[in-house]
Amino acid sequence: MTRAKPAAVLAVAIVAIALPFGLDAFQLTTATFVLIAAIGALGLNVLTGYTGQISLGHAFFLAVGAYTAAVLGGNYHLTAAIWLPAAGVVAALCGALVGPTALRLRGLYLAIVTIGLVFIGQHVWFNVASISGGPGGRSFPPVTFGPFDFSPGQQLTLGGVVIDHNGLYYYLALIILAAAMAFVWNMVRGRPGRAMQAVRDREIAAAIMGVDLARTKMSAFVISSFLTGVSGALYASFLSFATPGQWSLLLSVQYVAAIIVGGIGTVWGALLGSTVIFALPAVLQSLIPQSSSGGLPIDDITSIAYGLLIIVFFVLEPRGVVGLGARIASLWSRLGGEGGGVSQEPRAIERGEATWAG
């Protein structure tokens, strides 16, 4: 590890910790949604980016995590110390049930199966009111840890610094995301991660080399679903109210767009892509007055922007924002900059070691 690499991570950490104090309420809410979404995008990157299993069913696992939180926290009034990890566990169990399909299906066929999950979930969420509240939706419990209450209007004072409801969720999401990134970072550099990348690149070659395809794919589904379930629970809790229609195929497409834009098969790509994709509606809303959009709703403009971003990055920079950073770092190195300060992940992308085989 180069000296510049931990310095860069430390700089990012300092900026992330100090960021809420420089944002207004609307901007802080957007930043919190970005961090929560990045947890789910990281899970999708484990499955699709590192293991090569195409999934468009991410919205289903987000909903599973959200409604697990609703039942345990809302119906049974359990603390978030229980329902937040439980949301990940229940989603992981669902992932373990879906995982065996990846043993027989690949590529578009697997993608179609995962799309089916979204529609099955939509049917369940709309019709089982005891879980989802039915078509009208339901409320979700706020995060509570003992004396800590994240409900709207609550504040936490630390050394004269006041952290409001949005800030509490921001820092909780930041801690969970940092832990998840550290876990995935270490995993992909260990034996399980190398096995996943071998399966992604060439399944037959991986099997010949002794990689257990079944265990590797199942592990990817379980890890991905766990992170997604936690993200879904935190997302719903922060929203405080959601309807079944929110867990649609479009939500899955947004997560796919996030890892494409950020960088498929990279740890930082989940955060960078989520920053672009999930902050986009707020940015467009501030840049484009509704009166000047020709009557086209902001949601439709955002959907068009998602499609354009996917096309542009696939055609011009398939390695995403992380790959773009690698290009800039390489150019800086050739111009006489500190070449040793470039992180190994962008170098791996540049050498083609982190490509996505679909």
SULBEL-V722648 format. One record per pair of residues at least 4 apart in sequence whose ideal C-beta (glycine too) atoms are under 7 Angstrom apart, sorted by the first residue. I is the first residue (numbers start at 1). J is the second residue. If there is no record, write none. Layout:
BEGIN
i=I j=J
i=I j=J
END
This chain:
BEGIN
i=1 j=5
i=1 j=6
i=2 j=340
i=2 j=341
i=3 j=7
i=4 j=8
i=4 j=338
i=4 j=340
i=4 j=341
i=5 j=9
i=5 j=343
i=6 j=10
i=7 j=11
i=8 j=12
i=8 j=343
i=9 j=13
i=10 j=14
i=11 j=15
i=12 j=16
i=13 j=17
i=14 j=18
i=15 j=19
i=16 j=174
i=19 j=23
i=19 j=31
i=20 j=28
i=20 j=167
i=20 j=170
i=23 j=27
i=23 j=28
i=23 j=31
i=24 j=28
i=25 j=29
i=25 j=166
i=26 j=30
i=27 j=31
i=28 j=32
i=28 j=166
i=28 j=167
i=28 j=170
i=29 j=33
i=29 j=166
i=30 j=34
i=30 j=279
i=30 j=282
i=31 j=35
i=31 j=170
i=32 j=36
i=32 j=166
i=32 j=169
i=32 j=170
i=32 j=173
i=32 j=238
i=33 j=37
i=33 j=278
i=34 j=38
i=34 j=274
i=34 j=275
i=34 j=278
i=34 j=279
i=35 j=170
i=35 j=173
i=35 j=174
i=35 j=177
i=36 j=173
i=36 j=231
i=36 j=234
i=36 j=235
i=36 j=238
i=37 j=41
i=37 j=231
i=37 j=258
i=37 j=274
i=37 j=278
i=38 j=42
i=38 j=177
i=38 j=270
i=38 j=271
i=38 j=274
i=39 j=43
i=39 j=173
i=39 j=176
i=39 j=177
i=39 j=180
i=39 j=227
i=39 j=230
i=39 j=231
i=40 j=44
i=40 j=58
i=40 j=62
i=40 j=227
i=40 j=228
i=40 j=231
i=40 j=232
i=40 j=255
i=41 j=45
i=41 j=255
i=41 j=258
i=41 j=259
i=41 j=270
i=41 j=273
i=41 j=274
i=42 j=46
i=42 j=180
i=42 j=181
i=42 j=184
i=42 j=227
i=42 j=270
i=43 j=47
i=43 j=224
i=43 j=227
i=43 j=228
i=43 j=231
i=44 j=48
i=44 j=55
i=44 j=58
i=44 j=224
i=44 j=255
i=44 j=259
i=45 j=49
i=45 j=50
i=45 j=259
i=45 j=264
i=45 j=265
i=45 j=269
i=45 j=270
i=46 j=50
i=46 j=51
i=46 j=184
i=46 j=220
i=46 j=223
i=46 j=224
i=47 j=51
i=47 j=53
i=47 j=55
i=47 j=220
i=47 j=221
i=47 j=224
i=48 j=53
i=48 j=54
i=48 j=55
i=48 j=259
i=48 j=264
i=49 j=259
i=49 j=264
i=49 j=265
i=49 j=266
i=49 j=356
i=50 j=188
i=50 j=193
i=50 j=196
i=50 j=197
i=50 j=200
i=50 j=265
i=51 j=196
i=51 j=199
i=51 j=200
i=51 j=216
i=51 j=217
i=51 j=220
i=52 j=199
i=52 j=200
i=52 j=356
i=52 j=357
i=52 j=358
i=53 j=102
i=53 j=110
i=53 j=217
i=53 j=220
i=54 j=107
i=54 j=110
i=54 j=111
i=54 j=358
i=55 j=111
i=55 j=114
i=56 j=111
i=56 j=114
i=56 j=115
i=56 j=249
i=56 j=252
i=56 j=256
i=57 j=61
i=57 j=114
i=57 j=115
i=57 j=117
i=57 j=118
i=57 j=252
i=58 j=62
i=58 j=228
i=58 j=252
i=58 j=255
i=59 j=63
i=59 j=118
i=59 j=247
i=59 j=248
i=59 j=249
i=59 j=251
i=59 j=252
i=60 j=64
i=60 j=117
i=60 j=118
i=60 j=121
i=61 j=65
i=61 j=91
i=61 j=94
i=61 j=95
i=61 j=225
i=61 j=228
i=61 j=229
i=61 j=232
i=62 j=66
i=62 j=228
i=62 j=231
i=62 j=232
i=62 j=235
i=62 j=247
i=62 j=251
i=63 j=67
i=63 j=121
i=63 j=125
i=63 j=232
i=63 j=247
i=64 j=68
i=64 j=90
i=64 j=91
i=64 j=94
i=64 j=229
i=64 j=232
i=65 j=69
i=65 j=87
i=65 j=88
i=65 j=91
i=65 j=228
i=65 j=229
i=65 j=230
i=65 j=231
i=65 j=232
i=65 j=233
i=66 j=70
i=66 j=140
i=66 j=232
i=66 j=233
i=66 j=235
i=66 j=236
i=66 j=242
i=67 j=71
i=67 j=131
i=67 j=132
i=68 j=72
i=68 j=83
i=68 j=86
i=68 j=87
i=68 j=90
i=68 j=229
i=68 j=233
i=69 j=73
i=69 j=83
i=69 j=84
i=69 j=87
i=69 j=140
i=69 j=141
i=69 j=233
i=69 j=236
i=69 j=237
i=70 j=74
i=70 j=138
i=70 j=140
i=70 j=236
i=71 j=75
i=71 j=76
i=71 j=131
i=72 j=76
i=72 j=78
i=72 j=82
i=72 j=83
i=72 j=86
i=73 j=78
i=73 j=80
i=73 j=83
i=73 j=141
i=74 j=139
i=74 j=140
i=74 j=141
i=78 j=82
i=78 j=83
i=79 j=144
i=79 j=145
i=80 j=84
i=80 j=143
i=80 j=144
i=80 j=145
i=81 j=145
i=82 j=86
i=83 j=87
i=83 j=233
i=84 j=230
i=84 j=233
i=85 j=89
i=86 j=90
i=87 j=91
i=87 j=229
i=87 j=230
i=87 j=232
i=87 j=233
i=88 j=92
i=88 j=226
i=88 j=227
i=88 j=229
i=88 j=230
i=89 j=93
i=89 j=226
i=90 j=94
i=90 j=229
i=91 j=95
i=91 j=225
i=91 j=226
i=91 j=228
i=91 j=229
i=92 j=96
i=92 j=222
i=92 j=225
i=92 j=226
i=92 j=229
i=93 j=97
i=94 j=98
i=94 j=225
i=95 j=99
i=95 j=221
i=95 j=222
i=95 j=224
i=95 j=225
i=96 j=218
i=96 j=221
i=96 j=222
i=98 j=117
i=98 j=221
i=99 j=217
i=99 j=218
i=99 j=221
i=99 j=222
i=101 j=105
i=101 j=110
i=101 j=113
i=102 j=110
i=102 j=217
i=102 j=221
i=103 j=214
i=103 j=217
i=105 j=109
i=105 j=110
i=105 j=113
i=106 j=110
i=107 j=111
i=107 j=358
i=108 j=112
i=109 j=113
i=110 j=114
i=111 j=115
i=112 j=116
i=115 j=119
i=115 j=249
i=116 j=120
i=117 j=121
i=118 j=122
i=118 j=248
i=118 j=249
i=118 j=252
i=119 j=123
i=120 j=124
i=121 j=125
i=121 j=247
i=122 j=126
i=122 j=244
i=122 j=247
i=122 j=248
i=123 j=127
i=124 j=128
i=125 j=132
i=125 j=244
i=125 j=247
i=126 j=134
i=126 j=135
i=126 j=244
i=128 j=132
i=129 j=133
i=129 j=134
i=132 j=138
i=132 j=244
i=133 j=137
i=133 j=138
i=135 j=243
i=135 j=244
i=136 j=243
i=137 j=241
i=137 j=242
i=137 j=243
i=137 j=244
i=139 j=240
i=139 j=241
i=140 j=236
i=140 j=237
i=140 j=239
i=140 j=240
i=140 j=241
i=140 j=242
i=141 j=237
i=142 j=149
i=142 j=150
i=142 j=151
i=142 j=237
i=142 j=240
i=143 j=150
i=143 j=172
i=143 j=237
i=144 j=148
i=144 j=149
i=144 j=150
i=148 j=156
i=149 j=154
i=150 j=154
i=150 j=165
i=150 j=168
i=150 j=169
i=151 j=165
i=152 j=165
i=153 j=165
i=154 j=165
i=155 j=162
i=155 j=163
i=155 j=164
i=156 j=163
i=156 j=168
i=157 j=161
i=157 j=162
i=158 j=163
i=163 j=167
i=163 j=168
i=165 j=169
i=166 j=170
i=167 j=171
i=168 j=172
i=169 j=173
i=169 j=238
i=170 j=174
i=171 j=175
i=172 j=176
i=173 j=177
i=173 j=234
i=174 j=178
i=175 j=179
i=176 j=180
i=176 j=230
i=177 j=181
i=178 j=182
i=179 j=183
i=180 j=184
i=180 j=227
i=181 j=185
i=181 j=267
i=182 j=186
i=183 j=187
i=184 j=188
i=184 j=267
i=185 j=189
i=185 j=267
i=186 j=190
i=187 j=192
i=187 j=193
i=188 j=193
i=189 j=193
i=191 j=195
i=192 j=196
i=192 j=219
i=193 j=197
i=194 j=198
i=195 j=199
i=195 j=211
i=195 j=216
i=196 j=200
i=196 j=216
i=196 j=220
i=197 j=201
i=198 j=206
i=198 j=209
i=198 j=211
i=199 j=203
i=199 j=206
i=199 j=211
i=199 j=213
i=199 j=216
i=199 j=217
i=200 j=356
i=200 j=357
i=201 j=357
i=202 j=206
i=203 j=207
i=203 j=213
i=204 j=208
i=205 j=209
i=206 j=211
i=206 j=213
i=207 j=211
i=207 j=213
i=211 j=216
i=212 j=216
i=213 j=217
i=214 j=218
i=215 j=219
i=216 j=220
i=217 j=221
i=218 j=222
i=219 j=223
i=220 j=224
i=221 j=225
i=222 j=226
i=223 j=227
i=224 j=228
i=225 j=229
i=226 j=230
i=227 j=231
i=228 j=232
i=229 j=233
i=230 j=234
i=231 j=235
i=232 j=236
i=233 j=237
i=234 j=238
i=235 j=239
i=236 j=242
i=242 j=246
i=246 j=251
i=247 j=251
i=249 j=253
i=250 j=254
i=250 j=303
i=251 j=255
i=252 j=256
i=253 j=257
i=253 j=306
i=254 j=258
i=254 j=277
i=254 j=306
i=255 j=259
i=256 j=260
i=257 j=261
i=257 j=277
i=257 j=306
i=257 j=309
i=257 j=310
i=258 j=262
i=258 j=270
i=258 j=273
i=258 j=274
i=258 j=277
i=259 j=264
i=259 j=269
i=259 j=270
i=259 j=273
i=260 j=264
i=260 j=273
i=260 j=310
i=260 j=313
i=260 j=314
i=260 j=320
i=261 j=273
i=261 j=276
i=261 j=277
i=261 j=309
i=261 j=313
i=261 j=320
i=261 j=321
i=262 j=269
i=262 j=270
i=262 j=271
i=262 j=272
i=262 j=273
i=262 j=274
i=262 j=320
i=262 j=321
i=262 j=322
i=263 j=268
i=263 j=269
i=263 j=272
i=263 j=273
i=263 j=319
i=263 j=320
i=263 j=321
i=263 j=322
i=263 j=323
i=263 j=349
i=264 j=269
i=264 j=320
i=264 j=356
i=265 j=354
i=265 j=356
i=266 j=322
i=266 j=345
i=266 j=349
i=266 j=354
i=267 j=345
i=268 j=272
i=268 j=322
i=268 j=345
i=269 j=273
i=269 j=320
i=269 j=321
i=269 j=322
i=270 j=274
i=271 j=275
i=272 j=276
i=272 j=321
i=272 j=322
i=273 j=277
i=273 j=320
i=273 j=321
i=274 j=278
i=275 j=279
i=276 j=280
i=277 j=306
i=279 j=283
i=280 j=284
i=280 j=302
i=280 j=305
i=281 j=285
i=281 j=298
i=281 j=302
i=282 j=286
i=283 j=287
i=284 j=288
i=284 j=298
i=284 j=301
i=284 j=302
i=284 j=305
i=285 j=298
i=288 j=292
i=288 j=293
i=288 j=301
i=293 j=301
i=296 j=300
i=296 j=301
i=298 j=302
i=299 j=303
i=300 j=304
i=301 j=305
i=302 j=306
i=303 j=307
i=304 j=308
i=305 j=309
i=306 j=310
i=307 j=311
i=308 j=312
i=309 j=313
i=310 j=314
i=311 j=315
i=312 j=316
i=313 j=317
i=313 j=318
i=313 j=320
i=314 j=318
i=317 j=323
i=317 j=324
i=319 j=323
i=319 j=326
i=319 j=349
i=321 j=325
i=322 j=326
i=322 j=345
i=322 j=346
i=322 j=349
i=323 j=327
i=323 j=349
i=324 j=328
i=325 j=329
i=325 j=346
i=326 j=330
i=326 j=346
i=326 j=347
i=326 j=349
i=326 j=350
i=327 j=331
i=328 j=332
i=329 j=333
i=329 j=342
i=329 j=346
i=330 j=334
i=330 j=350
i=331 j=335
i=332 j=337
i=333 j=337
i=333 j=339
i=333 j=342
i=342 j=346
i=342 j=347
i=344 j=348
i=345 j=349
i=346 j=350
i=347 j=351
i=348 j=353
i=348 j=354
i=349 j=354
END
